[in-house]
Amino acid sequence: MSTIIKVNFKMQSGKTYKEEVDTNKTIDRMIADFLEKRKLIHEMNKYSFMVNATPLDKKEILKKKVKHFKKIKPDCNIQVRQIDSINGGSN
């Protein structure tokens, strides 16, 4: 049986996207669905996702179903950070 929960993806800019998430999907698929809706899937490696202090991009976590990862609950906040935004030296 599939259950749908609402999860908040909070961007670094402060904007929050409320998404409906099927708890039978893997965490990897949940993240991919979020990025596809924002037309950012081709830049997947430029973003990190965290719940509280737990990064979701570890291999052992990505393969889990949402319902088996207890930190993802209805109305929880998933922090979305852009990780390529650090500038190098200037000329």
C-alpha distances in whole Angstrom, upper triangle without the diagonal:
4,7,10,13,17,19,23,24,28,31,34,36,34,32,28,26,22,19,16,14,10,10,8,12,15,17,20,18,17,21,22,20,22,25,25,25,28,30,30,28,32,32,29,32,34,31,30,27,27,25,28,30,27,27,24,26,27,25,24,22,21,19,17,13,13,11,14,17,18,20,18,17,17,20,22,24,24,28,29,32,34,36,39,40,43,46,49,53,55,58
4,7,10,13,16,19,21,25,27,31,32,31,28,25,22,19,16,12,10,7,7,6,9,12,15,17,15,14,18,19,17,19,22,21,21,24,26,27,25,28,29,26,29,30,28,26,23,24,22,25,27,25,25,21,24,24,24,22,20,19,17,15,11,11,10,13,15,16,18,15,15,14,17,19,21,21,25,25,29,31,33,35,37,40,43,46,49,51,54
4,7,10,13,16,18,22,25,28,30,28,26,22,19,16,13,10,8,6,6,7,10,13,14,17,15,13,17,19,16,17,21,21,20,23,25,26,25,28,29,26,28,30,27,25,22,22,20,23,25,23,23,20,23,24,24,22,20,19,18,15,12,10,9,12,14,14,16,13,11,11,14,15,18,19,22,23,27,29,31,34,36,38,42,44,48,50,53
4,7,10,13,15,19,22,25,27,25,22,19,16,12,10,6,5,5,6,9,10,13,14,16,14,12,15,17,14,15,18,19,17,20,23,23,22,26,26,24,26,27,24,23,20,20,18,21,24,22,22,19,22,24,24,23,20,19,19,16,13,10,10,14,14,15,15,12,11,9,11,13,16,16,20,21,25,27,29,32,33,36,39,42,46,47,50
4,6,10,13,16,19,22,24,22,20,16,14,10,8,6,5,7,7,11,12,14,13,16,15,12,14,17,14,14,18,19,17,19,22,22,22,26,26,23,25,26,23,21,18,17,15,18,21,20,20,18,20,22,23,22,19,18,19,16,13,10,10,13,13,13,13,9,7,5,8,10,12,13,17,18,22,25,27,30,31,34,37,40,44,45,48
4,7,10,13,16,19,21,18,16,12,10,6,5,5,6,9,10,14,14,15,14,17,15,12,14,16,14,12,16,17,15,17,20,21,21,25,24,22,24,24,21,20,16,16,14,17,20,19,19,17,20,23,24,23,20,19,20,18,15,12,13,16,15,14,13,10,8,5,6,8,10,11,15,16,20,22,25,28,28,31,35,38,41,43,46
4,7,10,13,16,18,15,14,10,8,6,5,6,7,10,11,14,13,14,12,15,14,10,11,14,13,11,14,16,15,15,19,18,19,22,21,19,21,21,17,16,13,12,11,13,16,16,16,14,17,20,21,21,17,17,18,17,15,11,13,15,13,13,11,8,7,6,5,5,6,7,11,12,16,19,22,25,25,28,31,34,38,39,43
4,6,9,13,14,12,10,6,6,5,6,9,10,14,14,18,16,17,14,16,16,12,12,15,14,11,13,16,14,14,18,17,18,22,20,18,20,19,16,15,12,12,10,12,16,16,15,14,17,20,22,22,19,18,20,19,17,14,16,18,16,15,13,10,10,9,6,6,5,6,8,10,14,17,19,22,22,25,28,32,35,36,40
4,6,10,11,10,8,6,5,6,7,11,11,15,16,18,16,16,13,14,14,11,10,13,12,8,11,14,12,12,15,14,15,18,17,15,17,16,12,11,9,10,10,12,15,14,14,13,15,18,20,21,17,16,19,19,18,14,17,19,16,17,14,11,12,12,10,9,6,5,6,7,10,13,16,19,19,22,25,28,31,33,36
4,7,8,6,6,4,6,9,11,14,15,18,19,22,20,20,16,17,18,14,13,15,15,11,13,16,15,13,16,15,17,20,17,16,17,16,12,11,9,10,10,12,14,15,14,14,16,19,22,23,19,19,22,21,21,18,20,22,19,19,15,14,15,14,11,10,6,6,5,6,9,12,15,17,17,19,23,26,29,31,34
4,5,5,5,6,8,11,13,17,17,21,22,24,22,21,18,18,18,16,13,15,15,12,12,15,14,12,15,13,15,17,15,14,15,13,10,10,10,11,12,14,15,16,15,15,16,20,22,24,21,20,23,23,23,20,23,24,21,22,18,17,18,18,15,14,10,9,6,5,6,8,12,14,13,16,19,23,26,27,30
4,5,7,9,12,15,17,20,21,24,25,27,25,24,20,20,21,19,16,18,19,15,15,18,17,15,17,15,17,19,16,15,16,13,10,10,11,12,14,14,15,16,15,16,17,20,23,25,22,21,25,25,25,23,26,26,23,24,20,19,21,21,18,16,12,11,7,6,5,7,10,12,11,13,16,20,23,24,28
4,6,9,12,15,17,21,22,26,27,29,27,26,23,23,23,21,18,20,20,16,16,19,18,14,17,15,18,20,17,17,18,15,13,14,14,15,17,17,19,20,19,19,20,24,27,28,25,24,28,28,28,25,28,29,26,26,23,22,23,22,19,18,14,13,11,9,9,10,13,14,12,15,17,21,24,24,28
4,6,10,13,16,19,21,24,25,28,26,26,22,23,23,20,18,20,20,16,17,20,18,15,19,17,20,22,19,19,20,17,15,15,14,15,16,16,18,19,19,19,21,24,27,28,25,25,28,28,27,24,27,28,25,25,21,20,20,20,16,15,12,12,10,10,11,12,16,18,16,18,21,24,27,28,31
4,7,10,13,17,18,22,24,26,24,24,21,22,22,18,17,18,18,14,14,17,15,13,16,15,18,21,18,18,20,17,15,16,15,16,16,17,19,20,20,20,21,25,27,28,25,24,27,27,26,23,25,27,24,24,21,19,20,18,15,15,12,12,11,10,12,13,17,19,17,20,23,26,29,30,33
4,6,10,13,15,19,20,23,21,21,19,20,19,16,15,17,16,12,14,16,14,12,16,16,18,21,19,18,20,18,15,15,13,14,14,16,18,19,18,18,20,23,26,26,23,22,25,24,23,20,22,24,21,21,18,16,16,15,12,12,9,9,9,10,12,14,18,20,19,22,25,29,32,32,36
4,6,10,12,16,18,20,19,19,17,18,17,13,13,14,12,9,11,13,11,10,14,14,16,19,18,17,19,18,15,15,13,15,15,17,20,19,19,17,19,23,25,25,22,20,23,22,21,18,20,23,20,21,18,15,15,14,11,12,10,10,11,10,14,15,19,21,21,24,27,30,33,34,37
4,7,10,13,15,18,17,18,16,18,16,13,13,15,13,10,13,15,12,12,16,17,18,21,21,19,22,21,18,17,15,16,15,17,20,20,19,18,20,23,25,25,22,20,23,21,19,16,18,21,19,19,17,13,13,11,8,10,9,10,12,13,16,18,22,24,24,27,30,34,37,38,41
4,6,10,12,15,13,15,13,15,13,10,11,12,10,8,11,12,10,12,15,15,16,20,19,18,21,20,17,17,14,15,15,18,20,20,19,17,19,22,23,23,20,18,20,19,16,13,15,18,17,18,16,12,12,10,9,11,11,11,13,13,17,19,22,24,25,28,31,34,38,39,42
4,7,9,12,11,14,13,15,13,10,12,13,10,10,14,14,12,14,17,18,18,22,22,20,23,23,20,20,17,17,16,19,22,21,20,18,20,22,23,23,20,18,19,18,15,12,13,17,16,17,16,12,11,9,10,12,13,13,16,16,20,22,25,27,28,31,34,37,41,42,45
4,6,9,8,10,10,12,10,7,10,12,9,9,13,14,13,15,18,18,17,21,21,18,21,22,19,18,15,16,15,18,21,19,18,15,17,20,20,20,16,15,16,14,11,8,10,13,13,14,14,10,10,9,11,11,13,12,16,16,20,22,24,27,28,31,34,37,40,42,45
4,5,6,9,10,12,10,8,12,13,11,12,15,16,15,18,20,20,19,23,23,20,23,24,21,20,18,18,17,20,23,20,20,17,18,20,20,19,16,15,15,13,9,8,9,12,13,14,15,11,11,11,13,14,16,15,19,19,23,25,27,29,31,34,37,39,43,45,48
4,5,8,9,12,11,9,12,14,13,14,17,18,18,20,22,22,21,24,24,21,23,25,22,20,17,17,16,19,21,18,18,15,17,19,18,17,14,13,13,10,7,5,5,8,9,11,12,9,9,10,13,13,15,15,18,19,23,25,27,30,31,34,37,40,43,45,48
4,7,9,12,10,10,13,14,13,15,18,18,19,22,23,23,21,24,25,22,24,26,23,22,19,19,18,21,23,20,20,16,18,19,18,16,14,13,11,9,6,6,6,9,11,13,15,12,13,14,17,17,19,18,21,22,25,27,28,31,33,35,39,41,45,47,50
4,7,8,6,7,10,11,10,12,15,15,16,19,20,19,17,20,21,18,20,22,20,19,16,17,17,20,22,19,18,14,15,16,15,15,12,10,9,8,5,6,8,10,11,14,15,12,14,15,17,17,18,16,19,19,22,24,25,27,30,32,35,38,41,43,46
4,5,5,6,9,10,11,13,14,15,17,19,20,19,16,19,19,16,18,20,18,16,14,15,15,19,19,16,15,11,12,13,11,11,9,7,6,5,4,6,9,9,10,13,14,12,14,16,18,17,17,15,18,17,20,22,22,25,27,30,33,35,39,41,44
4,5,5,6,9,10,11,12,14,16,17,18,17,15,18,17,14,15,17,14,13,10,11,12,15,16,13,11,8,9,10,10,10,7,5,6,6,6,6,9,10,9,12,12,9,13,14,16,14,14,12,14,14,16,18,19,22,24,26,30,32,36,38,41
4,5,5,6,9,10,11,12,14,16,16,14,12,14,14,11,12,15,13,12,11,13,14,18,18,15,12,8,8,10,9,10,8,5,6,8,9,9,13,13,12,15,15,13,16,18,19,17,16,13,15,14,16,17,18,20,23,25,28,30,34,36,39
4,5,5,6,9,10,10,12,14,15,14,11,14,15,12,14,17,15,14,13,15,16,20,21,18,15,12,12,14,13,14,12,8,9,10,9,9,13,14,14,17,17,14,16,17,18,17,17,15,17,15,18,19,20,22,24,27,30,32,36,38,40
4,5,5,6,9,10,11,13,14,14,12,15,15,12,15,16,14,13,11,13,13,17,18,16,14,11,12,14,14,15,12,9,11,11,9,8,12,13,12,15,14,11,13,14,15,14,14,11,14,13,16,17,19,21,23,26,29,32,36,37,40
4,5,5,6,9,10,11,12,11,9,12,12,9,11,13,10,10,8,11,12,16,17,15,12,9,9,13,13,15,12,9,12,12,12,11,14,16,14,16,15,12,15,16,16,14,13,10,12,10,13,14,15,18,20,22,26,28,32,33,36
4,5,5,6,9,10,10,9,7,10,11,8,11,13,11,12,11,14,16,20,21,18,15,12,12,15,14,16,14,11,13,14,14,13,17,18,17,20,19,16,18,19,19,18,17,14,15,13,15,15,17,18,20,23,26,28,32,34,36
4,5,5,6,9,10,10,8,12,13,11,14,16,14,14,13,16,17,21,22,20,18,14,15,18,18,19,16,13,15,15,14,13,16,18,17,20,19,16,17,17,17,17,16,14,16,14,16,17,19,21,23,26,28,31,35,36,39
4,6,5,7,9,9,8,12,12,10,14,14,11,12,11,14,15,18,20,18,16,14,14,17,18,20,17,14,16,17,16,14,17,19,18,19,18,15,16,16,15,15,13,11,12,11,13,14,17,19,20,23,26,29,32,34,37
4,5,5,6,5,5,8,8,7,11,11,9,11,11,15,17,20,21,19,17,14,14,17,18,20,18,15,17,18,18,17,20,22,20,22,20,18,20,20,19,18,16,13,13,11,12,12,15,16,17,21,23,26,30,31,33
4,5,5,6,5,9,10,9,13,14,13,15,15,18,20,23,24,23,20,17,17,20,20,22,20,17,19,20,19,18,21,23,22,24,23,20,22,21,21,20,19,16,17,14,16,16,18,19,20,24,26,29,32,33,36
4,6,8,8,12,13,12,16,16,15,16,16,19,20,23,25,24,21,19,19,22,23,25,22,19,21,21,20,19,22,24,23,25,23,20,21,20,19,19,18,16,17,14,17,17,20,20,21,25,27,30,34,34,37
4,5,8,11,11,11,14,14,12,15,15,18,20,23,24,23,21,19,19,22,23,25,23,20,22,23,22,20,24,26,24,26,24,21,22,21,20,20,17,15,15,13,14,14,17,17,18,22,24,27,30,31,33
4,6,8,9,10,14,13,13,16,17,20,22,25,26,25,22,20,19,23,23,26,24,20,23,24,23,22,26,28,26,28,26,23,25,24,23,23,21,18,18,15,16,15,17,17,18,22,24,26,30,30,32
4,5,5,7,10,9,9,13,14,17,20,23,23,22,19,17,16,20,21,23,21,18,21,22,22,21,25,26,24,27,24,22,24,24,23,22,19,17,16,12,13,11,14,14,15,19,21,23,27,27,30
4,5,5,9,10,10,13,14,17,20,23,24,22,18,16,15,18,18,21,19,16,18,20,20,20,23,24,23,25,24,21,24,24,23,22,20,17,17,14,14,13,15,15,17,20,22,25,28,29,31
4,6,8,9,11,14,16,20,23,26,26,24,20,18,16,19,19,22,21,18,20,22,23,23,27,27,26,29,27,25,27,28,27,26,23,20,19,16,16,14,14,14,16,19,21,23,26,27,29
4,6,5,8,11,13,17,20,23,23,21,18,16,14,17,18,22,20,17,20,22,23,22,26,27,25,27,25,23,26,27,26,24,21,18,17,13,12,10,11,10,12,16,17,19,23,24,26
4,5,6,8,10,14,17,20,20,18,15,13,11,14,15,18,16,13,16,18,19,19,23,23,21,24,22,20,23,24,23,21,19,15,15,11,11,10,10,11,14,16,19,21,25,26,29
4,6,8,11,14,18,20,19,17,14,13,10,13,14,17,16,14,17,19,21,21,24,24,22,25,23,21,25,26,25,23,20,17,15,12,11,9,8,9,12,14,17,18,22,24,26
4,7,10,14,17,20,19,18,14,14,12,15,17,20,18,16,20,22,23,22,26,26,23,26,23,22,25,26,25,22,19,16,14,10,8,6,5,6,9,11,14,16,19,21,24
4,7,10,14,16,15,14,11,11,9,13,15,18,16,14,18,19,20,19,23,23,20,22,19,18,21,22,21,19,15,12,10,7,5,5,6,8,10,12,16,18,22,24,27
4,7,10,13,12,11,7,8,7,10,13,15,13,12,16,17,18,17,20,20,17,19,16,16,19,20,19,16,13,10,8,6,5,6,7,10,12,14,17,20,23,25,29
4,7,10,10,9,6,5,7,10,13,14,11,11,14,15,16,14,17,17,14,16,13,12,15,17,16,13,10,6,6,5,7,9,10,13,15,17,21,23,27,29,32
4,6,6,5,4,5,8,10,14,14,11,12,15,15,16,14,16,16,12,13,10,10,13,15,14,11,9,6,5,7,8,12,12,16,17,19,22,25,28,31,34
4,6,5,7,7,11,12,15,15,12,13,16,14,15,12,14,14,10,10,7,7,10,12,12,8,7,5,6,9,12,15,16,20,21,22,26,28,32,34,37
4,6,8,10,13,15,18,17,14,16,19,17,18,15,17,16,13,12,8,10,12,14,13,9,8,8,8,11,13,17,17,21,21,22,26,29,32,34,38
4,7,10,12,13,16,16,13,16,19,18,19,17,19,18,14,13,10,12,15,18,17,13,11,10,9,12,13,16,16,20,20,21,24,26,30,32,36
4,6,9,9,13,12,10,12,15,14,16,14,16,15,11,11,9,11,14,17,17,13,12,10,10,12,13,16,16,19,21,21,25,27,30,33,37
4,6,7,10,11,8,10,13,13,15,14,17,15,12,14,11,12,15,18,18,14,13,10,9,10,11,13,13,16,18,19,23,25,28,31,34
4,6,8,9,6,6,10,10,12,11,14,13,10,12,10,10,14,17,17,14,12,9,10,10,12,14,14,17,19,21,24,26,30,33,36
4,6,9,7,6,10,11,13,13,17,16,13,16,14,14,18,20,20,17,16,12,12,11,12,13,12,15,18,19,23,24,28,31,34
4,6,5,6,9,10,14,14,17,15,13,16,15,15,19,22,22,19,18,15,15,15,15,16,15,18,21,22,25,26,30,33,36
4,5,5,7,9,12,14,17,15,13,17,16,17,20,23,24,21,21,17,18,18,18,19,18,20,23,24,28,29,32,35,38
4,6,6,7,11,13,15,12,11,14,15,15,19,22,23,21,20,18,19,19,20,22,21,23,26,27,30,32,35,38,41
4,5,5,9,9,12,10,8,11,11,12,15,18,20,17,17,14,16,16,18,20,19,22,25,26,29,31,35,37,40
4,6,8,9,12,11,10,13,13,13,16,19,20,17,17,14,15,15,17,18,18,21,23,25,28,30,34,36,39
4,7,9,12,10,10,14,15,14,17,20,22,20,20,17,19,19,21,22,22,24,27,29,32,33,37,40,42
4,6,8,6,7,11,12,11,14,17,19,17,18,16,18,19,21,23,23,26,29,30,34,35,39,42,45
4,5,5,7,10,12,10,12,15,17,16,17,16,19,19,22,24,25,28,30,32,35,37,41,43,46
4,5,5,8,9,7,9,11,13,12,14,13,16,17,20,22,24,27,28,31,34,36,40,42,45
4,6,7,9,8,8,11,14,13,16,15,19,20,23,26,27,30,32,34,38,40,44,46,49
4,6,9,9,10,13,16,15,17,16,19,21,24,26,27,30,32,34,37,39,43,46,49
4,6,6,9,12,14,12,14,13,16,18,20,23,24,27,29,30,34,36,40,42,46
4,5,7,10,13,11,13,13,16,19,21,25,25,29,30,32,36,38,41,44,47
4,6,10,11,8,10,10,13,15,18,21,22,26,27,29,32,35,38,41,44
4,7,8,6,8,8,12,14,17,21,22,25,26,28,32,35,38,40,44
4,6,5,9,10,14,16,20,23,25,28,29,31,35,38,41,43,47
4,6,9,11,15,17,21,24,26,29,30,32,36,39,42,44,47
4,7,9,13,15,19,22,24,28,28,30,34,37,40,42,45
4,7,10,13,16,20,22,25,25,27,31,34,37,39,43
4,6,9,13,16,18,22,22,24,27,30,34,35,39
4,6,10,13,15,18,19,21,25,28,31,33,36
4,6,10,12,16,16,18,21,24,28,29,33
4,7,9,12,13,15,19,22,25,27,30
4,6,9,9,12,15,18,22,23,27
4,6,6,9,12,15,19,20,24
4,6,7,11,13,17,19,22
4,6,8,10,14,16,19
4,6,10,13,14,18
4,7,10,12,16
4,7,8,12
4,7,10
4,7
4
